[in-house]
């Protein structure tokens, strides 16, 4: 008797695989209620604290909320994206990535699913944070173009740091290590113009705040929402986000190919 011919399963066409893994990542996210709540509650708590505890010292007229909202948005995005590192690291530890590699799907679709799901989660969290900001006195003056510009910058920032956190998750040995490695990135908004004007910083710290991505992103969001002159900050924000995205995507693809094949 002749041996049976191996069954060759055709790969899913188009973006079918990506849609499947986006749905999978979203289901996992909504089942992790604690992480979802923390990604919203913590930024909202920080905004209330900065506005009502430190806001009077920063701006006695009560206008500090207008300044701090971009910093809170970046903080919200960072906390939301950091969960992606844990999800990816957990997939790697359980070995499910190797099972996916035996199926007729593109290997990169797994990572794309995590990233897109994180983008959707973070945009939802950002919308909630903005609603709370408006409730406590934030008064944006942006028209439709300003809102579209702010949304585009926020989405690009979320996409960039989520890919970076996903790559960190691939490089980590466990979800706990992934959370630890990415924790330092959550401090970037605090060392930027997101919470205080740069001219209030010490001379030795000001260059650190000026030459890092959170400052132009914060300034670009603020100018879009408040209708102020943006200068070159939207350009630098886009350039920073694009650079992070390219580097993270290349690093993530290399990590995926190297670690997914391990036994």
Secondary structure, DSSP 8 states (H G I E B T S, - for coil): -------------TTHHHHHHHHHHHHHHHH-HHHHHHHHHHHHHHHHHIIIIIHHHH-TTSTHHHHHHHHHHHHHHHHHHHHHHHHHHHHHHHTHHHHHHTSSS-THHHHHHHHHHHHHHHHHHHHHHHHHHHHTT------HHHHHHHHHHHHHHHHHHHHHHHHHHHHSSSHHHHHHHHHGGGGGGGGTTTTS-GGGS-HHHHHHHHTSHHHHHHHHHHHHHHT---TTHHHHHHHHHHHHHHHHHHHHHHHHHHHTT--
